[in-house]
Amino acid sequence: MEAYRFPEYYDIAFAVDDVAREVDFFEAAIGEFSRVPVRRVLEIACGTAPYLAEWQRRGYRYCGLDLSPAMLAAARAHAERLGMAADFVPADMRDFDASSIGPIDLAYVLLGSIYVGSNREFLCHLDRVADALAPGGLYLLDSVVWFEVWSDYRRRWTRRRGGVRVRMTYRAEPIDPMAQTYNEFITLDVDDHGTRHQIISRVPTKIFFPQEFLCLIELSPRFEFVGWFNDFNLAAPLTPQGRHTAILRRLP
C-alpha cells in the first residue's frame, strides 16, 4: 500500500477524533463481556500507534502488529518520543507466530483494516489471533462488515496539521463479485508547506456481509460471537449506518 510508505501524511489523513472515547468503549466492553482481566492489548494493523498513549495512561501494556516497515518505524519513534514502553511486531495478519507477540488479553482492529482475499484466509487470521489471545478474552473488529449493501463506499475529507494539508479520497471498486473481492483505493492529495504530492494506493481485499460473517464465526472453533455495536457505544441502537464493531470472545 503506497500510502503506508508516508506515515506522516497517513497519520494526518486518518487522525483519530477522540481516542479517549473509543478506549472508553473498549473498557466498557471489557467490563461487560471479557472473562479475563486485561493487562496487555494488541492492535492489529496498528499503523503509527495513535492509541498507544491512551492505553498506557490507563495502565495497559500496548502491542502493535503491522506489515509496513515504515509504519512500524513511525510507531516506535512515537513511543520513544512519549518515553513509553511498548511492543511492535512486523508480521502479516493472515499468518503470524503468536510467540512473536506473547500473551495478550484483548485484541482489536480498526477502520476495516482486515486485508484478506478469502474466507479461508480470514479463518486462518482468527486462528492466529486465538493463538495469542487468552481464553475468555475479546477481539473487537471495527468497520470490517459491510452493512450498507448498496452503498458505493466513497468517502472524502480534508485534515490539516502543522502547515500540512491532506485531502483523503476513498473508494471501493469491485474485482470479482463471486469472490466478493474489491480494490480499496486511497488517494492522498498533500500540500506540505506549498509542496504538493499525490499518493495513490490500491489494495485488493474481501467484502464481508453480516450473515456471512456470523456463519464464519460459527465455523471457527475458537471464537464465539458476542454482538454488534454502533459508533463506540454499547447502548446505541444497531442501524445500517455508522461504524459497527463486532465483538468476539475467545473460547476456552
Secondary structure, DSSP 8 states (H G I E B T S, - for coil): -GGGG-HHHHHHHT--S-HHHHHHHHHHHHHHH-SS---EEEEET-TT-TTHHHHHHTT-EEEEEES-HHHHHHHHHHHHHHT---EEEE--TTS--GGGT--EEEEEE-TT----SSHHHHHHHHHHHHHHEEEEEEEEEES-S---TT---EEEEEEEETTEEEEEEEEEEEEETTTTEEEEEEEEEEEETTEEEEEEEEEEEE---HHHHHHHHHH-SSEEEEEEEETTBTTS---SSS-EEEEEEE--
